Amino acid sequence: MSVFTYRNGVLHAEDVALPAIADAVGTPFYCYSHAALTAAYRSYADAFEGQDAAVCYAVKANSNLAVIRTFADLGAGADVVSEGEMRRALAAGVPAERIVFSGVGKTRGEMRAALEAGIHQINVESVPELEALSEVATSMGVEAPIAIRVNPDVDAGTHAKIATGKKENKFGIDWDHAREVYGRAAALPGLAPLGIAVHIGSQLTDLAPFRAAYERVVELLHALRADGIDIRRLDLGGGLGIRYREESPPDLTAYAGMVRSITGNLGCRVTLEPGRSLVGNAGILVARVIFVKQGLHRRFLIVDAAMNDLIRPTLYDAYHAIVPVREPGPNPDIAPIDVVGPVCESGDTFALQRPLPAMGADELVAFHSAGAYGAVMSSTYNTRPLAPEVLVRGDAFAVVRPRPSIEAMLAAERMPDWLA
């Protein structure tokens, strides 16, 4: 489902023309579609209908409160990796009993906050974390419901910076030590080891790595039950890819069928933690052309968005489709051009020699598939204000995070007495 389409020669988000938003909020800006968010969630819910499965949205993909609230209203839980994300989920209306707290480096303060909130589960990733959580829970007089994240040593075949399930990655308990660590968890006070968690990476477009990881998890489950540990929950993580360019993401019905075939007879509640696949193609970044620069050897399309707004191309060499907001006429003149931002870094480059129709100063361009890991990873580098975020529903739009003024950015800092 694409909600970003040309109508009468102008790119729209649902029923709203993008130039109208640009006139109201300026550029660059992020734009999300309520219809696309809803359709993505319902695709998961429909695929897993009839299974004992919960969808907990991975907040790190896009932590805007309105986005989280959209999913919460549809029945989603939340997968969080910090106290801040947990508080965002709660503020957006996700019930505590639908929140899972993941992450490799939780502080004792975060553990306490999670237990005070009464969340569904804490996913533990190391023996020191087990021991710290035991101390915190015991001091509070409560029992922490936990799953232990295991590292199945499965190569997800994805980008090295988003692979999380191989033995050299920092995440989870090494497969060979998992059974021993569960025994340690069962012996510690204040802990209730109820589940097994696994997450092997992001932007996966093949079901085979998932199957390999889940089959290893089931093998561990049977061993733990034989040890007398009552495993009732399986947290299968997220990682399903989306289409940025020519990828062929797995069909959700096929994915759900695979999960059912492996886990369906175990008597366990399954938790799924999609992020990118819920929000990635529900958002775009809109920018304005500042200049077209003709160099000696190549041309540059300089736009007012930069690497601080969308870092994925710089960080991951990621591809985002780039299109003019005004639809080109028939048989447009297509030529290669570098699409770059104004930040003083050579890495501030969105695309090299991208074939694009001719565009001029002040024209609008849209970067597709920017709903995941776009605004949430942005910064104020070069003292550039964060781009506003806009949510569209039908023919209406609302600013769900305004652009801060430079004055507000400066006012947030303090001068020491000896410089005042």
N, C-alpha and C positions, 0 to 999 in steps of 0.2 A: 504493500500500500504506500503510494507516494502522495503526500498532501501538499508538496511544493511543486506547483505546475504553472505553466504559462496560460494566462487568459487575456485575450485581446492584446497579445504582445507584451504582457507584463507578468513577471513571476509573482505568484501569490503564495501565501501560507494559509491553507484552507481558503476562506473567502476574503482574506485581507491582502491588499496589494502591498508589497514590500516597500515601495517608495513612500507610502503613507506612514509607515512606521518610521522610516528614516527621517521624514520631515518632523515627526513628533519627538523622537529621542536622539537624533543625530547618529553618526556612525563612528566606529563600528558598533554593532549590536548583535547579540545572540537572540534567535527566535526559535521557540519550541511550539510544537503543535499538540494541543490537548487530544485531538482525534488520533494522532499517531501514537501517543503514549498509551491511550486507552486500548487501541487495537493491538499493540504489542503485548500488553499485559493479558488481554483476553485470549490471545493466541496461546500463551502458556497455560492459562486456566482451562481452556478448552482441551488442549492436548493432554493434560493430566487429570481431566475429569474422571471421577470414579476411583482414583488412587488416593491413598492417604498421603497427600503431598501438600507442602506449603511453599509458596513463592515469597522469598524474602529479598526485596530489591537491594542490590549492592549500592549503597549510598555514595561510595567513592566515585562512581561513574558520573554523577551529577547530583550535587547536594542541595540544589535550590529547594527551598521549603515548599514552593507551589508544585514542583515536580513530585516531591515525596508525598505531598498531600493528595495529589491526583491518584497515585498508586494506593495510598492508604484507604481512600474512599472506595477503591475497587476490591479491597480485601487483602492487600499485600502486607507482608511484614517487612522488616529491614535487616540487612546485614551491615554492621558498622565496624569500623576499625579504630575508633578513637572515642573518648568521652564526648568530644564536640559533635561527632556524627550521631552518637546516641541521643544527645540532647536535641539535635536537629530533628531526628526521627520522632522523638516524643512530642516536640513542639508542633510538628506537622500532623500529629494525630495518630501515629502508629502506636497501638497498645504495647506496653512493656512486654507482655507475654508473647508478642510476635517479633521480638528483637533478638538477634544473635550477635554476639560481640566476638569478632575475629581479630587477628593481628598478632605479629610476632613479638611485640615489645610493649605489652600493657604495663602501666605503672600500678603500684599498689593503690594510688588514689583512684585510678580508673576502675580497678577491680571493685573497690568499695562502692563507687558510684553505681556500677552495674548491679551489684547485689542489693543496694538500697532501692534501686528502681524496680527490682524484681523481674529482670529480663528472662527470656526463655532459656538461654544457654550461653555459656562462655566456651569458646573454642581455644583449647590450650595447645601451645606449640613447643614447649620445652619442659624439662624437669625443673629447672629453677622457677619457671612460672607456676608449675604445679605446687611447689613448696610455698611460694609466696601467696598464692591464692588460698591454700590451706590455712596459712597463718591469718590472713585477712578474714576469711569466712569464720574461722574459729573465734577470733576476737569479737566478731559481731553476733556470735551465737546462731549462725545460719548454716545451711548446707548449700553449696554452690553446684547447680546442675552443669555438668561439663561434657563436652565431647573432646577427644584428643585428635588433633589434626595429624594425620600420618602422611608421610612422603613416600608415595608408591614407586618412585624412581621410574616414571613413565615419561618418555619424551613426547611432549605435546605437538612438536613440529611447528612451533610459533616463534615469534621474535624473541631473541635471547633476553631482552629486558622485561618481557611479560610472561616468561616461562617460570613456573613455580613448583613443578612436581618432579624435578630431577634431584638426584642425591647431592649435587653440588649447590643447589639453591638453599637459601637461608630458612625456608619455610618448613614447618612441621617436624615430626619425629621420624628419624630414619627408620625405614621399614624393618630392618633386622632387629631393632630395639623396641618396637612398638608393643609387643606383648609384655615385655618386662616393665615398660613404663605404665601400662594399664594396671599391672600388679601393684606398682608403687602408688598409683592414684587410689586404688581400692583400699590401701592400707592407711592412707593419710586421713586425718580427721577433717571434717568440714567439706568433703568433696563427694559428689555423687556422679561417678562415671557412667553416663547413660548412653553415650553415642560415639560414633566414629565420624570424623570429618575429613574431607579430601578436596583439594582444589589444585588442578594441574597447570593452569595458565589461562590466558585470555586470547580472544580472537581465533579460536579453533574452528576449522571448517571441515573437519573429518570426525566421524563418530568413533573411529577405531581407538584413539587414545583414551577417550572416555570409557569405552568398554573394558579396555585393559586395566584401567585404574579401578573401576567399580568391581570388577571380578576379584581383584586383589583385596579390596575392602571386604567383600563377602567372605573370602577365605579367612581374613582376620576375625571377622565377626564370629564364625563358627569356633575358632580357636579360643576366643575370649569367653564365649558361652560355656565351652568345655571347662574353662578355668573358674567358672562360677560367677562371672561378671555379666550382669543382665543388660545387654545392649538392646535398646529399644528405638534408637534414633540413628538415622544415616543422613549426614549433611554432605550432599554431593557437590557443593560449590556451584560455580557458574562457569563462564568461559566461552559460551557459544558465540561464534563470530557473526559479523554482519557484512553486507556487501559495500565496500568502498569503491571498488573498481570492477574487477572481473571475478571476485570470489564467488563461490557457490556454497553458502552456509547450509548446514544440515537442516532438513525439514523437522519442525518441532514434533510432528506426529511420530516420525521415525525415532527421534530422540526419546520421546516419552515411552514408546513401545520398547525400546532397548532398556530403559530404566526399569520398566515393569517386568520384562523378562528376567532380569538379573535380581531384582529386589522384591518382586511381588509376593513371594511366599515366605518372607522372613518375619512378618509381623512387626515391621518397623515403620515409623513415620519418617518420610523422606522430606528433607528440606532442600530447596533449590535456591541459588543465589545469583540470578542473572543481573547484569548491570548494563553493559554496552548493548546487548541485544534488545533491551527495553527502551533505551534512550538515544542510541547512536544516530539512527536515521530519522529521529523525531526532531532534530535540531539542525539549524544552519547558522553560519556566521555571515553577516552582511557587512561589506566594507565599501568605501568610496575610492575611486581612482584619484590620486593626487596629481601625478604626472605620468606621461609616457616618455621614457628617456631612451634616446637612440645612442648607443655606444658605438665604438669603432667596430666591435665584433658581434654584438648582440643587442637586442632591445629589452627594456625593462618596463614592466607594468608596476608602478609604485603605488601601493594602496595604503589606506590609513589604519588598517589592521596590521598587527606585528606579531613577532614570536611571543611577546608577553601575553597576547590575547589567545593565541592558538599555538601551543608549543609542540604539538605532535609531529609536524614535518621536521622540525629541528631535532627533536629528541629521538624519534623513531624512524626518520626518513619516511614518514607516513604519507600516503596519497589521499588527497581530498579533491573530488571533482570541483572545478571552478567554472561558473557560468555567469554570463551577463544577466542582470535583472531585466533589462530590455531585450526581448527576444530578437535575435538577428533575423534579417530578412532572408529570402530565398538565395541560395548560392552565396553565402557570405565569404569574404576573403579571410581564409584561415592561415595563420602564420605562427611559427614558434616564438615564444616570448617568455622571459623569466618573470615570475610573479613574486614580488618582494615587498617587505615592509620598510618603515622609516627608522627602525632601531639601528644603532651604530654597531652592528655585528654582521659579519659575512653570513653567519648562520641564520639571519633573519630572512629566510627564503622559503616560500611556500611551494614553489614549483620551478623546475628548470626546463627551459625550452618546451613549455607546454603549448600545444597547438590550440590557439584561441582565435575567435573572430576579433576584428579590429575594434578597439575601445578607446575612448578619449577621456580627458580630465573630467571629473565630476560624475562620471557614470558609476552606477552601482554594480558590484559583483557579489555573488553568493558562493560561499564555501559549503558544500554539502557534507552530510554525515558528521556534523560537528556537535551533536548533542551529548556525546560521551567524551569525557576527559578533555573538554574544551574550556569552558568558563571555570570549571572547578580547579583546573591546573594553572589558571592565569595569574599574573603578577602585576606589580606596578613598576616594573623595570623602566628606567629612563623617566621616572615620575610620570608615567602614563596612567591616567585613571582607568579603573576596571571598566570593561565594556558592560553596558546594561543588559539585562536579560528580560525578554518579553515572552509571554505566553499567549498564544492565540487560541480562541475557541469560536468556531464558526466565523461570523463577520465582526467579532470583537477582539480586542487585544488589551492586555494589561502589562504594565511594567512590574516585574516581580523581583527585580533588583535594580535600583536606579544607578546611574553613573555618578560616582562621587565627584565633587568639585575639587580642583587643585587646592583651593583654600581649605577645604575640609581635610584633605590629605596632609597639608602643612600643619594644620591645627592639632592633628593627632600626635605631633612630636613635641618634645620639651627641650628647652635650652638649659644646660646646667648653670648654677648660680655664677660660677667663675667666668662664664661667657656672656651672661646676661648684661 
